[in-house]
Amino acid sequence: MLRFLAALFPAVMLVAQTNAPVCAVEGSVVNAATGEPIVRAHVMLMGPGGQKAVTTDTTGHWSFPSVGCGQTQVIATRPGFLQGAFGQPRPGAAFRPVILVSGEPLHDVKIQLTPQAVVSGKVVDDHGDPLANAMVQALAPRIVAGLRTFQNVNTQSTNDLGEYRLANLPPGKYIICATPQVVPFAFEPGDVSTVLGPACYPGPPDSSSAGTIEARGSENRADFTLSQVPSVKIRGSITNAVRGVGISLTKRFAMNGGRSQPGMVRPDGTFEVPSVIPGSYLLATDFFEGGRRLTARVPIEVGASDVEGVTVRLEPGFSLAGSVRVESAQGQTAAPQNIRISLRAVDPQLAGGGQFAWNSTHDAFTISELTPGNYWLEAFTNGSWYVKSATLGGRDLLKEPAVLSAGAGRIEMTVRDDAGTLEGQIEDADGQPAAGWVMVLQDGRTPRNIMSMPDGHFSIPGIAPGEYKVYSWDDWQQVEYANPDWMRRFASGTSVTIDPAQTAHIKLRRQNVPDTP
């Protein structure tokens, strides 16, 4: 069709093409560790004109001489390196877009690629025999809800020789853990008093002082010999067992994606989980039938003796109702349509966040398919509105968690339309305008985080009136904002008062998150 129109109206087509905004950008891809150019890196540009890709030349240079203008992302990849992007402070961190302007070609856009780290080794038993299908995990320190924990970032199974290789790891600190294969059993498995236990190098991740290994852009080795450890059994019954229901046991508090250990359920609902080593566990069962879900979560502490008489009852998910009350300085009566609500469980393994649904006027909601547990409620809106409170039984769920269960009551949410605005400028260590993340924090609660404009300017509407501490970081996802000791040691914030329906102005100095152990 375009060719046909061009043949009929060549002058019109030429003008249309000429008037389309055209931008250009060029740069290089270099090794983040050595600064050397990377040849044959794949560079992808994603912007208003769609996607385009090129390959770097022998000097690591790349160029897009004719692309659409506007907000654009530039990403680079190369085997043996982690993916990198322009404006990314470290691998895996958020990155800022490139702003392309017509008539102003952008030059010298440098993308740094970090060489991957690799950990490899072998897993054997205490007789020196290789263990096939053992699970080996790389656990890295991560910040979850403002606190440091260890999470699984890579998992591999050993081959028939007991060998494993964990590749494509970002440089950093790790704990490597090996867990033997969970072997299915027939009922009445016999009296097994010991089993092969897991092992971690350099030590277990369930301690605040847990040691780590430093893995960089090279081969690192960690071999394991798994030894026999004492084990016990867990026995009990599912009081309302249904045909086909299963049961499993997982470690609690270790957010590392560990293997679950299956149990066997008899037709009469009694069950047994054999070969359990001491620790904190969660016994879980789920059953789905005809669109209905029945579930149970039972925490269990295992010591040196068998655990007997555990009672499990399958329950359907329960629902909570809530309503929204409007307090308006402008005389408005209708609730805002853009309230965002979520439930965050204090112990994610014990609870689920449920399904939210609003009524047509957006002044009432229900949360269904909830699992009983201890929850925080998080609620945001924007513009001139803010969520003032969300109370349940006299407790404000925005300020403290509460145990939610069937019959807990009704959530009463209050919103107001005289929110304040925070506006300001970020500078680097030399006092020059610089892009960065802005963190608005109050009483250790979940902060507001936004990325500034490339020139460091930012504006955040919809902030509840009150006293805040405001910070600027290169990567907010690494900030332990819920750890008072960490914040005292490493964070330098600016106090600000947000008044109703007013704009507060602030200047921030961008901080780099320290590489803490």
N, C-alpha and C positions, 0 to 999 in steps of 0.2 A: 504494500500500500504506500509506504514512504517513497519507494522508487517511482511509483506511478505518479504521485503528487509532485515529486521533484521534476519529473519529465514535463508535466503540464505547467508548473509554476516554479521554475528554477530560481528566479529572483527572490520570491517569497521564502522559499526553503533556505536560501543562503542567509537572508536577514534573520530568520528564526534561529539558525544555528549560531550566527555571529553574536546575537544578543544573549545567548545562554551564558551564565557566569562560568568562567573557567579558572581554575586555580592550579597551583603547582607546588610540589613539596619534594625535597630530596635530602638524603642523609646517609648514615653509615650504620653498620652493625659490627660491634666489637665484643671481644671477650672481656667479661666483667672482672675476671681475675688478673689478666695480663695486659689488657688494653689493646691487644693485637686485633687487626681486622679479621672478620670471619667470612670466608669465601663460600659461595653457594648457599647462603642462608635464604630461607623463603620469607619474603616480606609481604604482608597482606594489609591493604588499606580498606577500611569500611567506613563509608560516609554517605552523604545525601545521594550521590550518584551510584550507589551500590558497592560491590566489592571488586577490587583489582589486586593482582598479585604480580610480583617480579622476583628475580633472584639476584643476589648481590654479585658484583664482579670480583676480579682478583684483588681489588683494594678494599673490599667490603662495602662498596658504595652501591646505593640504590636510588631510583628516581621515578616519580610519577609526574610527568610534565603536563598532563591535561586531565584533571579530575574535577568533580563537583565541589563547590565551595560550602563552607559551614563546619559544623562539629564533626570531627573525623577521628577514628582510632587507627593507630598503626602498630601492628603486631609482627614479631619475627620469631621463626622457629628454625632449628637445625638439629639433626640427630646428635646425641651426646651432650646437648644443652637443654636447660629448662626454657620454656616459652618466656619471652620478654616483650615488653611494650614500652612505648614512649611515655614518660611520666610515671613509671613504676619504681618506687623506692627499693623494693626487694621482691624476689620471686614470690608469686602468689598474692601479693598485696594489690589493693585497688590502684588504678592508674587513671590519669586525667587525659581527656581528649586533646587533639590538636585542633585549633581554630584556623581554618583556611579562609583567607580573604582575597577576593578578586583583585588582581593587579599588584598583589604583594606576595610574590613567591617566598615560600618558607625554606630556608637552607639549614644545613648542618644539624638535622634532627638525628640525634644519636640514640641508638637502642643498644643496651647492654644485655648480652646473654650469659647466664651463669652456668658454668660446667656442672653437669649432674654429679651427684655423689652416689656411690654404690657400696652396699654392704653384702658380703657373701660369706659362706661358710658351710659347715656340715653338722648334722644332728645325729648323735648315736645314743644307744642305751648304755647302761652301766656294765654291759659285757663287751662294749665296743662295736656292736652290730648297728648298721645304719638303720635309721627310722624313716620309712617312706610315708608320705602324706602327713608329716608333722606340719603344723601351721607356724610360720615364722612371721612376726610383725615388727615393723619399725614404729615405735611410739615417740612422738615429738611433743614438746611442751606447747600448749595452746591456751589461749585466753577464752574462757567460756563464762559469759555473764560477769565479766570483770575479774575473774579469778583464774589463776594458772592451774592447769591440769595436764594430763598426758592423754593424747588421742592417737588412734591408729592412723597412719598416713600411707602405709603400704603393707600388703600381705601377700605372701607366696607360700606354696606348699613344697615340701622337699620331694625330690625325685626318688627313684629306686635305690640310689646310692646315698640317700640322706642329704643331698646337696641342695642349696637354695641360693638365690641371687635377688636381692632387693635393689632395683635400679631406679633411675629417674628421681632420686631424692634431692630436695633442695639442700644446700650446705647448711649445717647446723648441728644441734645437739639431739641425740637420740638414745633411747633405751631399746634394745633388741630382745624380744621374748620368743621362746620356742615352746609350743604346746603339743603333746603327742596326739595322735589321731584318736578320736572317740570311737571305740569299737562297739557296734550294736550287740545286744545280748538277747538270749532267750530268757524267758522268765525262770525264776529260781536259778540264778547264775552261780550259786555256791558261795562259800565263805571266802571272799577275797579281802584280805586285810591290808594289802599294799598295792599301789599302782604307780606307774611312771608319773612323776609330777612335772609341772612346767618349770622353766628356768628363764631368768632374765639377765642380761649383761648390760652394764656392770652391776645392776641391782634392780630390785622390784620398783615399780613406779608408784606404789601406794604410800609414799613418804614425801614430805615437803623438802627433805634434804636428799632426795633421790639423785644418785650420780648419773652422769650421761657420758656418751662417747661423742667426740667431735668428728663428724663426717664431712669431708670437703670434696672437691672435684677429683677424686681418685678412688681406687679400690680399698675398702676397709674390710677387715675380716673379724668374724665372731663365730667361734665353734662352740657347740653345746654337747654336754654329756648329761642326759636326763636320768635321774636316779629314782629308785623306789621310795615312796613315802607312805606313811600310814593313811588308811582311808576308812570311811564309815559308810553307813547306809542311811537314807531318809525314807521313812515309810509313813503312809497316811491313807486318807480316803477322800474322794470327791463325793460330797454328800448328795449331789444331784447330777451324777455323771450321765452323759448321753452317749449313745453308741458312736464310736469313732473318735472320741476326744483323746488328745494327747497331752503330755506334760513335759516341761523342760526346766533345766536349772541353769542360771547364768550368774556370773559374778556381779555383785553390786558395787557401785561407786567407781569402778574402773571403766572409764569411757574409752575403751580400746577395741571395741568390736570383737571381744573374745568369743570362743566357741561356746555354744550352748550344749549342755549335757542332757541327753534324753532320758526319760524314765519310762517305765512300762506300766500301763493301766490295765488291770484285770476287768473282766466283764461286770464284776460286782462293784466297781468303782475304787477298789483299793489299788494303791500304786506303790512302787519302789524305785528309788534312784540309787544305784549302787556306786561304789568306788568314788566317793566324794571326799576330797581333802579339806582340812579345816579352812574356814573363811566365812565371809558374809555373802549370802546368796539371795537370789530372787527366784521363787518357784512360780512359774507362769503357765497358764493354759488359756487357749482361745478356741472358740467354736463358732462357726458360721453356718447358718441354715436359713434358707428362704429370706435372705436380706437381713436377718437378725444376728447380732453378735452377742455372745456370752463370753465373759472373761473373768479371770481371777489372777491376783498378784499377791503372793504371800512372802514377806521377808523372813529369812531363816538364818540363824547363826549356827555354824557347825563347829564343834570342838572335837574332843578326842573320843566321844561316844556316839553310838547310833542315835539318830533323831527319830523318835517314834510318835505316833498319834497326831500327825499334822492333818488339820482339817481344812479342806479347800471347798469353797462353794462358788459355783459359776453364777454370775450376776449379769443382767443386761446393763448397758451403759445408761446412766441417768441424765436428766436434763435440768438446767437452771434457766430461770427466766429473769429478765432485767428490763428496766424502763429508763428513759432519758427525760430529765427535767431541765427546762430551759430557764436560765437567769439571764435577762437581756438588759443591757444598758441602753440599747437602741429601740426597745419596744418590740423586738421580734418574738414570735411565738413558736415558729417552726424550728425543729431541731436540724442541725446541719446534716447533709447527706454523705459526708466523707469521714465519718468517725471510723477509725481503724482499731479493732480490739483483738487482743490475743491473750491466751493464758500460758504462762511458763511454769512448768512444774519444778519445785525445789529439787526433787529427785526424779529425773526424767524417766528412769526405769520403772518407777512405781505408778506413773500416771500418763494420761494422754490428754491433749489439749482440746478435744471436742470439735464440733462443727457449729459455726455461727450462722444465724439467719436473722434478717431484719424484717419487720413488718413494712407495709407499703408507705407509711408516713415516717418511717425511720425514727420513731420515738419509743420503740420496744424491740427487744431481741430475745432469742433463745439460744442456748448453748447445749447441744445434744451430744450423745455418745461419749459422755465424760466417764473417766475412770476415777474412783475416789482417790484423793491425794492432797498434798499441800501445794498451793499455787500462788504465784504472783499474777496480778492482772495488769496488763499494759494497754493504754488507750491513748490515741493521738488523733488530732484533727489539725486543720491549718487555717490560713487566712486570719480572720479576726476572732475565731473561736478557739477555746481550749477546754480540756476536760478537767473540771475542778476537783471532782471526787467520784469514787465508786464504792459505795458502802454496802456491806453485808453483815447483818447482825451487829451494827454499830462499829464495825471495823472497816477502815478505808483500805481497800485492796491495792490502791496505787502506792501506799506507803508501807504496807507490811503484808506478808503472805498469810493465807488462811487455809484451813482444811475444808475442802469442798466434798460433799457427799449428798446423797438423795435426802431431800427434806431440809437442806441447809438454809433455805429462804430465798429471797429475791434480791438481786443486785440493783441498787438505786444509784444511777449515774446522773451527775449534774454537770451541765456545760454552760459556759458563759461566752459572751461575744465581745469582751473588752481585752482581748489578749494583747500583749506587747510584742515588739519587734526588736531583734538584736541585729545591729549592722556594724560592720567594721572592716579592718584592714589587717592582713598578715604580712609580717616582715621576716626576713631571714636573719642570721646572726650578724650580718653586716649592715642591717637596717634598711635593706632594699626590699621592695615589694616582691612577694613570693607566694606561690600557690601552696595550699596545705589543707589539712582537715581541721575543722572546728568542732570541739567537744563542749557541749553545754551540760554541766553536771550539778545536781542538787541532791544532797543527803545520800550520796552513794547509790541512788536509783539509776535505772537504765538511762543513759544519756542521750541527748540529741546529737547526731553527728552529720555534718554536711561537708562536701568538698567545696572550697572557694573557687572563684573564677581564676583563670590563669594569672591575672594581675594581682591576686591576693584579696580581692574585695569579696565580701559575703553579706547576705541579708537573710535572716531567719525569722519568719513571721510565726504567729500562733503559739507564743510562749506564755505560760501562765505567769501572772505577776508574782514576784518573790525575789529572794536572794540566790544568786548562782555563782559558781566558779566556772570560768571559761578558759579553755586550753586550746593550743594549736599543736598538732602533731604531724609528723611525716606519714604515720600509719596508725590510725586510732585502734585498729583491730588487735594491736599488741599491748594496749594499755590496760594495766590491772587496776581499773578505777574502783573496784569493790574491795581492794586491799589497802587499808589505811596506811600501813607501814610503807608499802611500795610508793604510794602517792606522796607521802612525806619526804621520802628519799629522792625521788626522781621527777616529780611533777612541779611545775611552776605555773600557777594559774593566776588569773586576774578576777577579782571580785566585781560583780556588777549587780545593780538593782534594776529589775524590770518592773516598771510602773504600768497600771492599766491603760491600755490604748495609747501608749507612748512608745517612742523608738529610742533605745539606748545605743550609744556609740562607743566603740572600744577598739583599741589597737593591741594586737597580739604578736608575740615573738614565737616563731615556729620552733618546736623542739623535735629532736630525733629520739625515738624510743630507744633506751639503752639496751645493750645485749646482756641482759641479766642471766645468771645461772639458773 
